[in-house]
Amino acid sequence: MFTIDLTVKNTAFPISIQRKTAEDAEAVYQLIVTAMRSGTPEIVELKCEGKAEKKVAVRTSEISGVQLVHKDGVATGSGRPPGFFAIASE
């Protein structure tokens, strides 16, 4: 399972969605990065493949970061993936 984490301005916690394949996850990641680069305040609607009922709509001008992580079932001490958000837990 692949997780795409979005950091939104003035929000303490990331928004996360899941994709089952690397290709789908990379496509969502590229969509978000392209929308962030455009500079226009578009709204991106995303659905989670891990939880079908989970949907989110985000204004791209409010996204300050995006991360693509492969979740292979290995847990960390904090329950978060190492890297992008690990510093926030310290």
NUVOZA-810070 format. One record per residue: residue number from 1; x, y, z of N, C-alpha, C in turn; residue in one letter; chain. Coordinates in steps of 0.001 Angstrom, whole numbers, plus 500000, padded with zeros to 6 digits. Layout:
N
paba/n.c1/n.c2/n.c3/ca.c1/ca.c2/ca.c3/c.c1/c.c2/c.c3/kefi/nunu
NUM/X/Y/Z/X/Y/Z/X/Y/Z/A/A
...
***
This chain:
90
paba/n.c1/n.c2/n.c3/ca.c1/ca.c2/ca.c3/c.c1/c.c2/c.c3/kefi/nunu
1/500850/498831/500000/500000/500000/500000/500896/501233/500000/M/A
2/500514/502248/499250/501255/503495/499156/500415/504608/499759/F/A
3/501046/505470/500544/500355/506573/501190/500895/507885/500654/T/A
4/499978/508798/500319/500339/510145/499912/499909/511059/501051/I/A
5/500893/511737/501676/500638/512643/502789/500730/514079/502289/D/A
6/499724/514883/502617/499717/516298/502262/499851/517128/503527/L/A
7/500754/518101/503512/500850/519063/504593/500098/520299/504140/T/A
8/499138/520722/504944/498310/521874/504619/498672/523012/505574/V/A
9/498788/524223/505035/499136/525396/505834/498159/525564/506988/K/A
10/498691/525957/508152/497910/526220/509368/497118/525009/509851/N/A
11/497587/523813/509529/496956/522578/509990/498030/521710/510642/T/A
12/497758/521227/511834/498758/520484/512600/499030/519085/512057/A/A
13/498030/518455/511460/498183/517068/511045/498104/516944/509529/F/A
14/498836/515978/508974/498786/515788/507516/497473/515130/507083/P/A
15/497133/515332/505827/496019/514626/505200/496640/513462/504446/I/A
16/496128/512257/504646/496702/511070/504020/495653/510333/503208/S/A
17/496066/509873/502028/495240/508977/501232/496103/507801/500810/I/A
18/495472/506717/500406/496211/505510/500046/495903/505075/498625/Q/A
19/496905/504472/498009/496773/503856/496693/497387/502466/496773/R/A
20/496827/501535/496004/497280/500144/496050/498514/499890/495195/K/A
21/498676/500631/494088/499807/500386/493192/500736/501592/493141/T/A
22/501990/501326/492833/502981/502392/492718/502613/503363/491604/A/A
23/502078/502849/490511/501719/503703/489377/500608/504682/489749/E/A
24/499583/504198/490442/498485/505067/490871/498975/506115/491870/D/A
25/499823/505700/492805/500357/506620/493804/501209/507700/493141/A/A
26/502040/507304/492200/502887/508266/491494/502036/509240/490682/E/A
27/500958/508763/490080/500062/509633/489302/499416/510690/490201/A/A
28/498965/510296/491389/498362/511250/492329/499422/512245/492799/V/A
29/500609/511752/493115/501710/512625/493547/502013/513674/492475/Y/A
30/502137/513241/491232/502436/514169/490136/501295/515164/489919/Q/A
31/500049/514712/490058/498896/515600/489944/498975/516720/490972/L/A
32/499298/516363/492204/499371/517350/493279/500539/518309/493062/I/A
33/501709/517786/492704/502873/518644/492467/502607/519612/491311/V/A
34/502018/519121/490239/501688/519973/489095/500707/521070/489502/T/A
35/499703/520718/490289/498722/521697/490749/499365/522739/491662/A/A
36/500305/522305/492513/501009/523245/493389/501852/524215/492576/M/A
37/502495/523725/491526/503352/524573/490682/502556/525568/489852/R/A
38/501312/525256/489544/500521/526124/488670/500291/527501/489293/S/A
39/500244/527578/490613/500061/528856/491279/498620/529343/491327/G/A
40/497715/528664/490668/496309/529061/490723/495609/528269/491823/T/A
41/494689/528890/492533/494006/528198/493635/492934/527226/493148/P/A
42/493374/526094/492661/492454/525043/492222/492054/524198/493424/E/A
43/491000/523423/493252/490612/522458/494281/490861/521065/493722/I/A
44/491597/520257/494487/491883/518878/494108/491054/517967/494996/V/A
45/490288/517086/494378/489491/516120/495129/490193/514767/495061/E/A
46/490380/514145/496217/491084/512868/496305/490236/511864/497067/L/A
47/490317/510611/496648/489636/509512/497331/490683/508508/497777/K/A
48/490403/507827/498858/491319/506847/499423/490928/505446/498964/C/A
49/491896/504674/498475/491618/503289/498093/491619/502374/499310/E/A
50/492310/502754/500373/492337/501944/501582/491005/501964/502320/G/A
51/490371/503133/502350/489055/503307/502981/488176/503993/501949/K/A
52/487285/503254/501339/486488/503753/500216/485633/504959/500588/A/A
53/485244/505081/501839/484388/506187/502243/485163/507480/502515/E/A
54/486494/507427/502487/487312/508590/502796/487546/509423/501538/K/A
55/487097/510694/501579/487295/511635/500483/487766/512956/501077/K/A
56/488540/513714/500280/488999/515015/500738/489119/515947/499535/V/A
57/488802/517216/499752/488994/518255/498743/489888/519319/499372/A/A
58/490952/519696/498654/491940/520625/499183/492234/521690/498134/V/A
59/492339/522932/498573/492749/524019/497689/494266/523913/497525/R/A
60/494726/523812/496301/496153/523560/496049/497053/524673/496552/T/A
61/496541/525891/496628/497365/526992/497133/497632/526859/498632/S/A
62/496894/525998/499336/497080/525785/500772/497990/524600/501083/E/A
63/498386/523831/500069/499270/522682/500278/500711/523180/500353/I/A
64/501403/522847/501438/502790/523275/501575/503775/522128/501362/S/A
65/503296/520889/501327/504182/519757/501091/503408/518505/500744/G/A
66/504081/517610/500022/503485/516328/499650/504563/515261/499747/V/A
67/504180/514088/500220/505124/512981/500376/504464/511690/499926/Q/A
68/505228/510868/499236/504773/509550/498797/505574/508506/499566/L/A
69/504873/507618/500287/505520/506625/501140/504965/505244/500829/V/A
70/505863/504259/500738/505445/502867/500578/505299/502262/501962/H/A
71/504092/501853/502321/503834/501237/503627/503951/499732/503462/K/A
72/505012/499178/504013/505226/497740/503865/504904/496961/505130/D/A
73/504239/497602/506082/503850/496905/507299/504841/497047/508429/G/A
74/505972/497721/508213/506957/497919/509257/506561/499155/510045/V/A
75/506349/498988/511339/505928/500101/512182/507131/500745/512848/A/A
76/507058/502036/513068/508090/502736/513821/507594/502928/515241/T/A
77/508448/503400/516115/508063/503608/517498/506930/504603/517656/G/A
78/506868/505600/516779/505819/506610/516885/504587/506256/516064/S/A
79/504665/505189/515260/503543/504823/514414/503509/505587/513111/G/A
80/504517/506408/512866/504584/507212/511654/505728/506728/510778/R/A
81/505672/506994/509479/506789/506628/508624/507985/507527/508910/P/A
82/509203/507017/508798/510364/507860/509032/510494/508906/507933/P/A
83/511040/510058/508285/511301/511074/507265/510482/512318/507439/G/A
84/509644/512581/506472/508931/513833/506298/508283/514366/507580/F/A
85/507548/513545/508304/506833/513999/509490/507469/513518/510796/F/A
86/508567/512777/510719/509169/512230/511918/509697/513329/512844/A/A
87/510175/514430/512304/510726/515505/513115/509653/516137/513990/I/A
88/508434/516213/513507/507342/516849/514244/507001/516117/515535/A/A
89/507354/514845/515645/507001/514076/516824/508005/514245/517966/S/A
90/509123/514872/517695/510164/515004/518732/510014/516249/519555/E/A
***
